[in-house]
Amino acid sequence: MNVLSTMDKVLKKYVPMTETAFYILLSLTIPRHGYGIIKHVDELSEGRLRLGSGTVYGTLTKMNKDGLIVIFADEERKTVYEVSDLGKALMRAEISRLKELHRNAITSEEEFV
């Protein structure tokens, strides 16, 4: 399978991204284990988004299978993950989509006041 068809499949499967998937990938710009991801997402969202361990580990398993993340290290009782190049490409596409949403929301915001 070539890189383009792999990216197309990933885009179809993940875009638009769930908030959980977005924040997990956002957390993996540096290697982290599951609990580290949970704490980082809690900090980033200022406590608004609290991820459960089952949700995080289920999503990590799916993302690893889909090639969006890689296992950086497998320490004693803690697997450490990092975003892959494919995961970074997915995030670039999603960030671009979110920027468009934001631009359009700001442009039309007055119509909803």
C-alpha positions, 0 to 999 in steps of 0.5 A: 500500500502506498503512502497516499492511499494510507493517508487517505484511509487515515483521513477517512477514518479519523477526520473529523477527529474526536476530541479524545483522539485529538488531545491524545495525539497532541499529548504525544509530541513528546513520549508519554505513557497512558497516565502521563497522557491523562494528566497532560490532557487534564492540564491542557483542557484546564480540567474540562476533559477528563479521560478515563484509562479505558478510553485512553488505552483503547484509543492508543491500541487503535492508533498504534494499529493504524500507525498513528503512534509508535511505542517509544519504549516499553518500560517495566509496567509502563508503555511509552508512546510517541506520535508517528509521521503519519500521526503528525500528517493527520494532525496537520490536516485536522488543525487546518480543518479546525482553523477553517471552522474557527475562521468561519465561526468568527466571521458568522458569530454576529449572526447568532447574537 
